[in-house]
Amino acid sequence: MTSIAGKVAIAGVGATEFSKDSGRSEMRLAVEASLSALSDAGIEPAEVDGICTYTMDNNPEVDVHRLIGGKQLTFFSRIDYGGGGACAPVMQAAMAIATGVANVVIVYRAMNERSWYRFGTGASISPSPTYLAANHYSWYVPAGLSAPSGFVAMVARAYMHKYGAMSSDFGQVAVAARAFAATNPQAFFYKSPISIDDHQQSRFIAEPLHLLDCCQESDGAVALVITSTSRARQLKQKPVVVRAAAQGSTNSTHRLTSFYRKDLTDLPEMGLVAKQLYAQSGLGPNDIQSAILYDHFTPYVLEQLEEFGFCERGEAKHFVRSQEHARGGRLPINPNGGQLGEAYIHGMNGIAEAVRQLRSTSVNQLEGIEHMLVTAGSGVPTSGIILGKD
């Protein structure tokens, strides 16, 4: 089997500002971020011969390629499952480059998920028997489970019951994220830290989830330029090497509605990703200095800490109570502020932050960063990557 480990690198990153009303089209955001990433790398748009994104992006790959000034496209793909696909386009790009299908691949995400539409609106029942996803949700909507917050609340309550976690433990995730966002000028919640009391007093969205347990709805775009490690070494920036990339799903995984598992407190699809990432990279939990853990909802951050072996099953509550996940802790997570504090660009802004940390250019730069773990959406078929210094 051909391995991608070490052969491919992220050579450029670009982003627009993050807001609640961008004032321009999603396609323009995609083009702006892509051109910014190419400029960051020092690569001309005409060299881009691959492009990849994931579902719930409204900007067709071939149109983005044309509008940035691309010439010939030999690879294009789109991954399913929304935020669960956040890291998968990096994997797709790496496979295309490692096998010679493409030489320079753009990975992007562009959304006006606040000003154009409300991203957390939720599911509805479809009268069409051919629409499988909507019919799937028809089992839950009549019970009041119509939005992601409600689905996750079921899992959060089960986790609290089994392991003795409290709402304030979830709050520790939100407080640490906002502390990082407060010192990140690009974050929507710049200079806006919160306390545990703020978290506990915020209104319930779907009990036990408070408002501050839920990520933002944001306008903005992020793009990455991916090429071979050897090519990246000749470019403007320090290469950030893809040490491992994986996707994962299991026979008990649904679309945030995996209510038929024997244990709702497990994330087996994320555990499968973790197993692959560690095997590909030859690394383990003790080799990761910081992580970008997908924080669409705070309870899933605790479960991810356990699936990746940073603490034992059921012990994540102690991990966050002792501030191991916060600034100055053993494993600082989401030093950009995450999707709770910086912006919800469906996971792509987290990858950009991992690149900045490994380049030593982050505004919240951590010390001694050699390897960063990045995960995609939890509770759905998912993906992850491990990035490292060259």
N, C-alpha and C positions, 0 to 999 in steps of 0.2 A: 504494500500500500504506500502511495506517495504521501509523505508527510509535508505539512505546510509550516511546521514549527521553525522559526528563525529565518525563513526564506522571504518573508514579506514584511513590509514596514508601513506605518502611517507617516507620510512625508509632509502633509499639510493639513491644517484645520482652519475653518472659517465659520463665522457666525454673524447673524444680524443682532440688533438689540432685542431684548426680550420685553414684551409689553402686554397690555390687555387690548390694544387697538393699534395695529401696525400701520394702518392707513394705506396699505398697498396690497396687491394680489399675492396669493400664496406662490404663484409661479415666479413673480419678481423676487420674493424672499428666497426661493430655491436658487435662482440664478445669482443673486447677490452673495449668498453663502458659498456657493460653488466657486465663483470667481475669486472670492476672498481666500478660499482654501488653496486654489491653484497659485495665487500670488504668494501666499505664505510658503508654498513648496518651491516656487520658482519654476513651474511647469506651464507651458503654453496650452491653452484650451484645445488647440488642434491635435495635441498628443493624446487626449483622452479617448480611449477606445473601449471603455467599459463603464457601466453605470448601474447602480443598484439601490433599491430602497425597500420599504416594507409596507404592508397594507395599512389603510386609513390615511395615506398620503394622496392628495388629489392632483399631483403633478406627474404626468406621464414621463417615463424615463427618456424616451426618444425626443420628446419636446424639450426637456431640460438640456439634453445633449446638444440639440440644434441651437438653442438660444444662448448657450455659453460660448458658441463658436466651435463646437466639435465638428470633425470632418467624417471620420469613418468609425462605425460602432460594431464591434465584433462580439460583445458580451453585454447582455442586459437581463436583469431578473428582478423579481419582487417577491418577498417572503410574506407568508400569511401570519395571522394571529396578532396583528397590531403591535403593542408594546413588547410582546414576547419575542418579536422579531428584531428588536433593536440592535443586538450584536450579530445577528445572522448575516446581514449584508457584508460585514467585515470578513466573515468566514467565506462567503461566496466570492468576494473579491480576491481573497487569499488563494482560494482554489483555482480561480481563473488565471491568476498571475503565475502561480507555481506550476501550472500545467501548460503555460504558453498560450492560453486562449486570449488573454489581454495583457497589456503592459502597464497601463495607467487607468485606474478605476476610481470614479467618484461615487461616494456613498453619501446620501443626503436625506434630510427630513425638513419639511417646510409646512407650517400650519398656521391658520388663523382660527384656532380652536376656541377662542374667547369672543372675538368680534364678529366672526362670520356665523358661528354656530356654537352651541354649548356641548362640549365634548363629553360631559358626564350625563347627558340626557337619559341614556339607558335604552333598554330593549322595548320592543312592542310586539304584539301578536299580529301575524300576517294572515290574511284570508287565503293566501296562496299555498296549497299543499306542496308546491315545488320549492319553496324557500325554506331550506332545512334549518338554518340558524334561527330564524324567527319562530319556527315551529318548536324548536328545542326550548326556546325561552317561554313558550306558551305554558309549560309546566310550572313556571315560577312566577310569572307576572300576576296571575290571579291571587297568589299568596302575598302580594306586595313586594316581591323581589324583582324589581324592574330596572335597577341601576347597579353599577359596580360596587358602590358603597354598601348596598344591602347584601350582595353576594359575599363580600369580604367580612362583613359583620358576623355572618354565620360562622366563618372560620375563626375569627377573633374570639368569639364567645366560647367556642369549643377549646381553643388554646388556653384561655384563661381558666376554664373549668379543670382541664387536665393537669396543667403545670403551675397553677397558682399565680400566674401573671396578673398584673393589675393595669387599669387604664393609665395610671401614672408611668408605668414601664413603657407603654407605647409613647407616652408624652416625652420621655427622655430622648427618643429618636427625633421627634419634632424640634425639641429645644436645641439639641446639638446641631441639627441642620440649619436652623435659623441663626445660630451663633456664627456659623461659617458664612451664611448669606449676608449677615450684617457687616462683614468686612470684605465683601466682594462687590465692587462697584457695578458689575454687570448684572447682579442679581436683582430681581424685582423687589425683594425684601431687604435691600441694602439699608443698613443702619436701623433695622427693625427687629432686634432680638425679641424673644419671648421667654417667659418663665413657665415653670410647671403649673403655677396658679393660672396663668393665662390659658394654658392648654386645658386644664380641668374646668375652667369657667366658660370655654367656648361651647357653643350650642351643639347638641347632638345632631348628626346627620342620619345615622342609622346605628342605634345603640348596639355596642359600646363605642362606636367611632364618633369622636368629636370632629368639629370642623377642622381643627388643626392636626388631625390624623390623616387628612386627605390632601393630595397634591393639588397644585394649581391648575387652572385652565389658562393657557398662554398663547400669544402670537409670537412667531419667530422661526428661525431656520438655523440649522447647523449642517456643515458638510465636511467630509474627510477626503483626502487624496491618498490612495494606496498604490504602492508600486513595489518592485522587488527591493530587498534590503540593499543589494549591491548598487542599484540605481539611486536609492535614497541617500546613500553615503556621499553621493556627488552633488547633492542639492543643498539648499540654503539652510535647512534646519537639521537638528540632531534626529536621526531616525528613531522612531519608537517601534520596536519589533513585536510582531505578533508571535507570542510564544505558544499559544494554543487557542483554538476556537471550536465551539461545539454547539449543537442544538439538542433538545431533548423533549420527548413526550412519552407517556406510558398509556397502558390500556385503561387507566382510571382518570385520565386527564380530559377535562372539558374546558369550556370557555368561561372561566371564573366560577363555574358551577359544578365543581367536582364533589358533589354532596353524597356520592354513593361509595366513596372509599371506606375502607375499614376504619381509617383514622383520618379525620379532617385536619389534624394538626401536622401532617406530613406534606412535603412538597417533593414527591418522587421524581417529577420531571426536572426539578432543579438539582436534586441529588444525582441524577443521571448526567447532567451537564458538568457538575463538579467532578465526578469520577473521570469523565473524559478529559477535562482540562488538566487535572493533575497528572493523568497518565501521559498525555501528549507532551506536557512541559517538563515532566520530571520534578515538578515542584510540589509542595504541600502547604498546608495552612501557615506553618511557621516561616515560610519563604515570602509571604505576602505582607508588605508593609502598610498598605492602605487599600481600601476597596470602594468601588462605586456600586452600591447595592440599590437596586431599583426600588424607589420609595414612593410608589403610587399611593400606598397605604402603609402606615407605620407597622401594623402587626406582621406584615410579610417580611419586614427587615429582620425581626427577631428570628423568624423561621429560617431565613437564608443564612444567618450567622451559624445556625445549627447544621443545616444541610452541607455547608462548606467546611465544617469541622473546626470552626473558630471557638466553639464551646460545645459541651455535651448537650444532648437532647433535653430540652426543658430548662436549660441553664442560661439561656440568653437574657432572661430577666436580671440575673445577677451581673452579667456582662455589661448591660446598659446602666444598671444602678451604680456600678463602680466607675462609670464614665470611660470604659475602655474604648468605646466607639466615638468619643468626642475629641476635640482638640487636645493634644497632649496625652491621649490614651494609647493603648497598645495597638489598636487597629482603628485609626480615624477613618470614618466612612463619610463619603460625599462631601469632600472639602470645598466644593463649589457652592454648597448649600442644598444640593440635590434638587429633586423635583418639588419638594416641599418649600424650598427657600429661594432657589435661583429661578427656575422656570420648568414647566412641563413640556419639553420638546420630545416627549415620547422616548426618552432614554438617550437620545443622541448627544445632548449637552453633557451627559456624564462621561461618554467616551472622550469628548473633547477635553474635559477636565483631566482625565487620566493621562492624556497626551501631554498636557501642560505640566502636570506633576513630574512626569518622567523626563521632560525637557528642562525641569527646574525653572519654569517661567510662570508658575501659578501665583496669583495674588495672595493665596493662602498656602504658600509653599511649605510642604512638610519636609522634615529632614530624613536623609537616609533612604529615599525611595528608589528601589531597584525593580520591583515588580508590582503591578496594579491588577487587581481583579475587577472586571466589570460584568454586571449581570443585566439581563433584560427582564421583562415583566413576569411576575410570579402569579401562579394560579392558572396559567394558560400554557400551552406548548411554548417553550422558551429557548433561550440561547445565552451564551456567555463567552467572554474572551479573557485571556491573561496577556497583558502587555508588559514589555520590559525594555530596559535600556539596551542599546547596542553593545 
